[in-house]
């Protein structure tokens, strides 16, 4: 399929910034998400870290998922609202990560996963009947089932600190994408009411009882 110019530019920026980080450790360390540095006033890291990646596999996976889901939002909402969702979800992921890990001064992270998670959730809200293939399941599953499962897994991952994965940024980005989609396209309340409710329940529970995850 033809790729939108704005999406192509966004992917290129991610690739170029990440490649710079791969070859320049000082650059990587200067712009990655780092709790201690952010607490000292380097708030720009909450934005720049979303364009850095650990390695090529990390970069390729995020850009591939973005390439798959972004066109749904661009087609339905246009480029400006797509960028609002993408950048807003990136920041939402950073804010939740900073809030949750604020006492862990050496905690660091990079990646567009928060922004991409927001785009996934926006796409699911706009097209809840979409089907997604997930390894190891041999059959496609509805988008809203994937969305609920993703949220619950991210919450569980935050609690158990599973692997070297930024579950908090994923969750924050997903919440950002959910909220921003409802904000910029309120018609989704009428078009996908059941999906809005089903995806909203885990978010409400997190906001009410999130302090118990620690």
N, C-alpha and C positions, 0 to 999 in steps of 0.2 A: 504494500500500500504506500501511497505518497505520504511523506512525513511533513508535518507543518513546520514552517521555517522557525517559528519561535521555539518549538520543541527541539528542533535540531540544534539551535544555538545553545539552548540550555544543556543539552547532552554534551556538546563540544566544550562548554565552559567546565562542566564536571570533569571531563576527560583531561583537559589541559591543566587544570588546577591540581587534580590528583596526580598526574604524571610529574608535575613540578615537585609535589610532596614525596613521590617515590624516590626522586633523585637528589633531593635537598632536605636533609633531616632538620636543619635549622628552620627552614620554611614550614615544614610539617609541624614541628613543635611550637612554632610561634602562633599558628592559626588553628590548631586542634582544640576541641572542647576539653577544658581542664578546670576543675572546680576551684582549685587554689588561685589560679590566674584570674578567673572570672570574678572571684570574691575580691581580688585586689583592684578590680575596675576594668579588666580587659573584656568588656561585654561583647566586643566584635567577634570573639570566638564562638559565641552562640549562633552566629550566622555563618562565618567562614568554615566552621567544622563540617557543615552540611555539604561542602563541595570537595572535601578530602576523603580518601578511602585508604584502607589498610593495604590492599594489593589489587592486582588486576581482576581477580575473580570477584572480589567484593564490588568493584566498580562495574564490571560487566553485568553482574546479576541485578544491581540496582537500576542501571540504565536500560536493561532489557525489560524489566517490569514496568518502568516508566514509559517506555516505548509502546508497550501493550495497552496500558490503561489510560494514558494521557489523551489519546485521540477521542475517547468517549466523552471526556469533559470538554475538550476543545470544540468538538462538533456540537454539543448541546448548549454550552455556556459562552463560548468564545475565548479568545486568547487572554484578555485582561482578567477575567474571572478565574481562568485556569492558573494564571500566575499568582493571583491572590490566594488560591487554595494551596499551591505548591509552597510559596514562601511563608505563608501563614502556618502551614503544617510543620515546616522546618522549625520555625521559632517555637511553636507549641511543644514540639518534641524536646527542644532545648530547655524550655521553661520547666516542664515536668521533670526532666533529668536533673536540673539544678535544684529544684525543690526537694526531690526525693533523695538525692545524694549530697546535699549541702554540707554535711558534716564529714564527708570523705574527701579530704583536701587533695588527695593524689588521684582521684577518679578522673579518667580521661576517655574520650570517645571521638570517633569520626564517622562520616558517612551520610548519604542522602536518604537513609532508611526512614527517618521521621517524615520527611517531605513525601517520599514515595508511598508510605502507609496512608497519608492523608489523601493522596490521589486515588489509591485503591478504594478507600471508603467513599470518596465522592463518586467514583464510577459505579460502585455498588448501589448507592442511593439513587443515582440517575437511571440505572439499568439493573434492577434487582433480580430480573429473570436470567441474567447472564449465567453461564455455566463455566466453572473453573476446574482444571485438572490439578490435582495435588498428589504428589508422590507420598506414600505408596499406593494410594487408592486407584483402582483400575478404571473407575468410572467418574465422569464429571459430577461436580456438586453445585447446587445453586449458590449464587454469589452471597446471598444473605446468610447462609449457613457458614460459608467461609469466614464472613465478617465476624459473626458471633464467636466462632472458634478461635479466630485470631486474637480477638480481644481477651478472651478467657485465658488463652495460652500466654499472652503477654503479661497479664496480671499474675499468673502462676510463676512465670519466669522472673518477674520482679521479686516475688516473695522468696523464691528458692535460689536466686542468683545463678540461673542456669547458663553454663558455658560463658564464652567471651562475647556475649551478644547484648546489644543495647536495647533490652526489652522496654526500658522506660521511654526511650526516644520513640520506639515503634508505637507504643501505646499513646504517648502524647501527640504524635503526628496523626494517628488514627482519630483521636478525639478532635484535634484541630480540623481535620478534613471533614468530619461529621458535622461539627458546628458551623464551619464556614460554608459548607454546601447548603445547609438550611438557611443561612443568612443571605447568601447571594442568589439563591433560587428557592424561595419559600414555597413555590408550587409543588415541591417534592412532598410536602405535608399531605397534599391531596392526591398526588399521583402514586405515592409509595407509602401510604400511612402505616401499614403493618410492618414494613421494613424499617421505617424510622423508629417505631416503638421497640421492635426487637433489638435493633442495634443500640438503642438508647438505654435500655435497662442495665446492661453491664457498666455503662459509663456512669449512670446515676449511682449504682451501688459502689463504684470506685470512689466517687466524690463523697459519699456518705461514710464509707468505712475504710477509705484508703490508708488512714493512719495505722490501721491494724496490720498492714502488710510488712511493717518493719519488725 
